[in-house]
Amino acid sequence: NAGVTQTPKFRILKIGQSMTLQCTQDMNHNYMYWYRQDPGMGLKLIYYSVGAGITDKGEVPNGYNVSRSTTEDFPLRLELAAPSQTSVYFCASNKQAWDTEAFFGQGTRLTVV
Amino acid sequence: QKEVEQNSGPLSVPEGAIASLNCTYSDRGSQSFFWYRQYSGKSPELIMFIYSNGDKEDGRFTAQLNKASQYVSLLIRDSQPSDSATYLCAVTGANSKLTFGKGITLSVRP
């Protein structure tokens, strides 16, 4: 059982480039989340999804887009990368938001130069 | 006011002591409360969750919830050097958002 898989693990982008962070879970979880974590800070919610076809903004959605066409996949798109988007990105999922553990991917360390 | 707030750290305790970690939240409709541990360079992992007012114990860990005061805490008894990590408080609101605090770094001195 792979759990939550994120790719890539590391990436360096130039300012203005675009990229997609991939997230896949094989646990048939309804809820999926994207967070960013800056040094010494907690997790800030970027976007989340309560099921296929449904997404909603979190605390820091500007500069990002998401889609949820299947239960398994929840990619995060960065358009026009900026240095402020340098961070570690975590994808997470859980069966139900209110009473189950959220499982995290291993993270993607992104640097924008 | 931030949705989930944790008292500023870092927190340093000697081995064998009790570490007390605190968290407050702003949404009175919040339903579930979690404590995650994160080692440096790693992903967060769940250590405790609590839904009802009162205490919940699991080994050396005790979570305490007071919904009237919008307060949740984590006590770690007999702290060990392996407990040294960042502890993140997380809350699920009525809108199903899972929101984290900024975390507090605990250091257990041998």
Interface residues (C-beta under 8 A of the other chain):
Chain A: Y31 Y33 Y35 M41 G42 L43 K44 L45 Y48 V50 D56 G58 E59 F90 A92 N94 A97 W98 D99 E101 A102 F104 G105 Q106 G107
Chain B: E3 V4 Q6 Q31 S32 F34 S43 P44 E45 L46 F49 Y51 L88 A90 T92 N95 S96 K97 L98 T99 F100 G101 K102 G103
